[in-house]
Amino acid sequence: MKREEIISIINDFLINEIEIEEELINDDALLKQDLDIDSLDFVDIVVIVERNFGFKIKAEEMGNIKTLSEFYDYIESKVNQQ
Amino acid sequence: MKRVVITGMGIYSCIGKNLDEVAKSLYEGKSGIGIDPLRIEYGYRSPLTGIVERPVLKGILDRRTRVCLAEEAEYAYMATVEALKNAGVDLDYLENNEVGIFYGNDSSAQAVIEAHAIVMEKKDTTLMGSGAIFQSMNSTITMNLSTIFKLKGINMTISAACASGSHSIGLGTLFIRNGLQDMVICGGGQEVNYLSMGSFDGLSVFSMNTDEPSKASRPFDANRDGLVPSGGAATLILEEYEHAVKRGAPILAEIIGYGFSSNGSNISQPSDIGSMIAMEKALKEAALSSKDIDYINAHATSTPQGDSFEAMAIDKLFSPHKPPVSSTKSMTGHECWMAGASEIVYSMLMMQNDFIAPNINFENPDEFSKNINIINKTTPKKIDVFLSNSFGFGGTNSALIVKKCK
């Protein structure tokens, strides 16, 4: 899967399922501070990622991920490992 | 002791999604019963149910709030918004005053079953999602509404089978009467989804009259063949009388009697003695005698045994005065955990509009129902005082008496 396609899927569920305002979505956006993603939202993101990409996010691997760009990188690397 | 009044009401049911729609349906004797195709597919004996439309809350409540709401909590939200609006209570008031909530609910089956199905398939509890826990607890309604409406007072769910809604009003009344709260949101909610009623259907107590769903629920009628499950939510705002006067709130009626009892016998069978004790206690607290009751909203669900015991109890207690009796479950079906609250709303609408809603489908009395005064056609009637019965599995009984405020 190409990176653009992965980004498109992620942005689509962040906007339509997690209901984050579209204008807040950018590579440098901080997941917690800018996008207001809390621990409960994160559980739903785990569910949506599993549905869309077929793997489960591991919380311990998310520890260093702060920005949306880093999140795209993480998903891309996991998708390419499959 | 302080006086307890009703200052707001809201309703979301199979006979209407607000007070105006429901008042019209009650007057017209309109049935809200239909067939749910999912129940046939799932393996129900009877696919009959109250048909309740799910509210669309996207755009009204944010995602975090919506994912925590079970079906019955959505209905309770809708009914409570209407009730608070009618009581003249806004979010600013709720945030700055100590308002409590007692709400009846005794299941949240869909959330539990769907979450279980995910784990069975995926072998991973995280994949149930963040809302599963908040939807699957019996207290889903009170935990969600207390968060949405920023409540600061007593906050708990009453699980008392089909008397849950009635006991919630009774307990709200006791808290206000004893000076513990000035205002309490009370009510009852009931899920309607096909997953919620399978185990009840399994007892073979549901009507099988699929040819004429509107005639399936026929409390007190000799030719009944069982109840029809239903649901939705009903909310009442209870308030201390002086508090309501000071606030300039609309005072709709006063709760003057709450009687309760437990049969202490069979888990599923009702009792004439137990229900009589609840009614007698309510009358005693209200300092009324049986002749003072203008209307009885019966619990009667359209099962032979339950209807007969209640008819016997009413006959023993209210003869020779024979006040008019109807079971609105003939139109709504049995709204279970919600029924004790919704039937106060239905009776209040009758009181406000001077009529008795009919016990539709009551065509042929049996040996017990022939002894009481069942109204089967919409009847003009000035109601000053009514009594509403609710009885549930495990032998829990509740009777409420409500009086018009003049």
Interface residues (C-beta under 8 A of the other chain):
Chain A: E17 I18 E19 L40 D41 V43 D44 V46 V47 E50 K56
Chain B: D62 R63 R64 V67 K122 D124 T126 L127 M128 G129 S130 G131
